[in-house]
């Protein structure tokens, strides 16, 4: 009887040990299994669709990313755009709401050997400070781009912004490029580039008269008033560089806050001081 009882106790102990081992192995397997994102998975603001590597390359080419840049990818997904920018020498930051995607991005950056330059922030793109960026990349819906637009327009003039496939509302892109299927892109293959313009709207005092400008993003219109004569003015901004045409006379200048300095076509310098809004 005692022998039978002892056998039962040993058997119960062995079965318990086996069950514990199996549970431990299952838990370890589940823990060790790498997160795999799926196309179309829900995110905070948009579903996840990866940007083709061919378009990533073109977007960063459009922005002319170099080692001198600080790059932010808003909604960085699996980290491919950040990693590519880091390989070009930029200090690159990805902002991503999904913590699993952030962890995956960090693993991918480690595999590619760019952890010193590729950084990932788990957070909300609308609450993150990206003001130090010189380049921003996006793959968001148009209404989200428009929601971000005021913050972007307040950034340093010359900041380059590139979006995959979606526009910025009535802010027209400075340049648009497409990547073909033959070049490696089959869906969402358009890159839009904007360059943040300086703020030039207002009234300016110049040696040639009083200049009044109205600004719509990178486009300016206005009048130059001198000696009782009013001349129509049209111009464009490329970052902090402004080009104006006043009745056939060309002016080129750099906008620095409340002053402009540059040159007038045909010789001579040009300067202006802001005197009102």
Secondary structure, 3 states (H helix, E strand, C coil): CHHHHHHHHHHHHHHHHHHHHHHHHHHHHHHHCCCCCCCCCCCCCCCCCCCCHHHHHHHHHHCCCCCCCEEEEECCCCCHHHHHHHHCCCEEEEEECCHHHHHHHHHHHHHCCCCCCEEEEECCCCCCCCCCCCEEEECCCHHHHHHHHHHHHCCCCCCEEEEECCCECCECCCEEEECCCCCCCCCCCEEEEEECCCCCCEEEEECCEEEEEEEECCEEEEEEEECCEEEEEEEEEECCEEEEEECCEEEEEEEECCEEEEEECCCCEEEEEEEEC
